Amino acid sequence: MKLDDTIAAIATPIGEGGLGVIRLSGQNSLEIIQKAFTPKSKLKSDSLKSHRLYFGKLKDKTGTIDEVCVVYMKAPRSYTKENSAEVSCHGSPAVLRRALKCLITNGARMAEPGEFTKRAFLNGRIDLSQAEGVIDLIKARSEGAADAAFKLMEGGLSSRINVVKEKLVHTLAQLEASIDFPDEEFQTETDEQLIKHLDKATDRMNSLLRSYESGKFLKHGMGLAIIGKPNVGKSSLLNALIEEERSIVTGHPGTTRDLIRAETELAGLPVELIDTAGLHCSPEEVEAIGIERALKAAKSADAVIALFDASREWDEADEQVLETLKKAKIPIAVINKTDMTHKLNWPDASIIPLPLSVKERVGIDGLLESIKTVVSDAGNISQEEPVVTRTRHLEIFKRIASDIQRAKDEMAIGRELSAAGVWDALEEIKRFTGESYTDEILSKIFDEFCIGK
């Protein structure tokens, strides 16, 4: 990949649309635009000012391609910190292809996937983690994922890591000073003081590591199984949550005998809901297979909603449902049919069930809020804090935490060994931000991008 030429690409999705955008980046962006663009006003194309929008026509050798809007952005005030330009035209695939061909004929070359963002990184506009935030934002499947990706792109994780870096750099300076100048009169901080700095760095790293429990749900989604005895309202709840009649609902027990899956967004999370067969004793052969699958789904799901019927007394089937719920990674108990005469005596004081009436659509907002809360609690995060969503970041943060712990443990043995642990932690931080990188790592990250970004 060269960085001294000018690249061009269609930045909007393939297909028909009201508008389409072509981007350019590189030293000759203005000159290339000038060859093809004729402003509608009396202004000459060679006098385009930076960061102003101009209306006119884009032309090639055969004639006018389209009426377009053009903006030129002079370096370094652009996404890539290079001379850049954008052409907005009608979103016809034919028009976009012809316009792109025109710009390439005039001196640009076709951009590679992710090359605009890669140039932004290599030119120092963003660090590597922020570049990853860009692709995560493009691919976000839910509001929560988009919010987490934006915080990453904005530098939320980088700022947290910079706090750790400052602690480590201060500690290393103290360690190196005592190692290099042991006989000098000036006093460095004591081992206890340095360990306190490292403890604060450790607390920050542990907080980030815990956030991955929530971050993985935001990015990859959550599997949520709905269990309960027959005719308790599982299928009705699934239909209500996805606002679609996906599961068949009847008054006859055992209507659902296989797993029914539906993808949706709940409380800002991408969620795969799994409707399961009713759990009860002495089932028929076909029902028994469905129950076995229901139990497996509950075991493998990230969270389980267990429904109980307020209009019926507690029985052996409810006990089976409760025992299954207690084994779930994230358990959520719900008492449905609260609009009917209440006969259920809840037996477990350690679990507080949520009241719900799927039929009357009462309590669904509370259920959604509960899902959001338990996910946040899983990672011990707040809405304001950035979360770890990428495995690359998770593995690096684990190594940083391990290196800091090693530095603390070896402080009593010798400051040279402790300094080595701090050095290793700082090197890992460089890998996170991209101060230290390999072509293999860059290729792996930027190959995820689409052309045009």
C-alpha positions, 0 to 999 in steps of 0.5 A: 500500500502506497501513501504518496498517491491519491485513492478513490472509492465509492463510500455508500452501499451498493444499490439504488439510493437518493445519494451516492458518495465518492471519496478521494484522499491524497496529495492530488485530490484537488487537481483530480477534481478540477479536471472533472468538475465544473461549478455552476457558478462563475467560479472557476474550478481551480479556485475551490476553497477548502471545506466549502460545498460547491454545486456543478457538473461532473464530466468525462470525455463523453459528456456530463455524468451527473449534477453533483456537490463537491467539497474539498478538504485541505490537509491536515483538516480531513479524515486522513490528514491528507488532501481529500475530497468528496463527490455527492451524486445521485445514488444510481450504481451506473452513475457512481461507477462512471463517476469513479472511473472518471476520477481514476482516469484523471489520476486516482487509483482504486482504494483498498479495503479500509485504506482511508482509515488506515491512512488516518492511523498511519498519519497519526489522526487516530490510534489503532484502537480508534480505527477498530472502533470505526469498523465496529461502528459500521458493523454495529447490530444494535444501539448498544453496540453502536454506542460502545463502538462510538466510545472506542472510536472517540478514544474512550478506551485509549484515554483509560489506558493512558491513565495506566500508562502515566502510572507505569511511566512514573513508576518506571522512572523511579525504578530506573533512577534508583538502578542507574544512580544508586549512590546519588543523594536524591531520594526516589519513592519507596517500594511501598509508594511505587506499589501503590501506583501499580495497585491503581494501575491494576484496579484500572485494568481489572475494571476494563477486563470485567467490562468484557462480560458486558462488551461481548453481549453488545458486540456479538449479541446475547442468547436468551432462552425462555423456559416454563411449564406448558401454557405459561405464555412463553410463545406469547412473550416471544411474540410480544418482544419481537412484535411479530407473530413468530411462535404459534399460540394456542390454549392447548398445552404443548403447542411448542415442541421444538426450539423457535429462534428469533433475532431482535434488539432488546434494551439496546442489545442484539438478542437471539430469543429462543422459545422452548417446549414446556417443562413437565413430568411424564411427557410423551415421546415427542414432547420429551425430545422437545424438553431435552432440547429446552434444557440444553438451550437453557444450559448454553444460553447467556441468559434465561427467562423463566416464566411462572403462571400467577393463575395456577398453584405451584406444582412439580413442573414449576419446581423443575423450571426453578431448578433449571433457572438457578443453574443459568448464567444470568437468571431472570424470573417472571410471573406472567398472567398477573391480570388474572386471579393470583394463586401462585405462592412463590417459594424462593426468597432468594429470587425476586420475580418480575410481575408481567401480563403479556396479554395486557402488555403490562410489565414488558418495559420492566423486563427490558430494563431488567435485562439491561441491568443484569447485563451491565451488572455482569460487567460491573459497568456504567453507561458512561464508561467504555467497555471492552468488546474486542478479543484483541483488546481483552488479550492485551489487557490480560497481559498488561495486568499480568505484567503489572502483577509481576512487577509488584511481586518482584519489587521485594526481590529487586528493582531491576526485575520489577522494572522489567515487568513495567517495561513489558506492560508498556510494550503491550500498551504500545501494541494496543494503541498501534505505536508498535505494530506488525504488518500482519496485525494491520492487515488483520484489522483493516481487512475487516473494512469495506472499500470506501472507509 
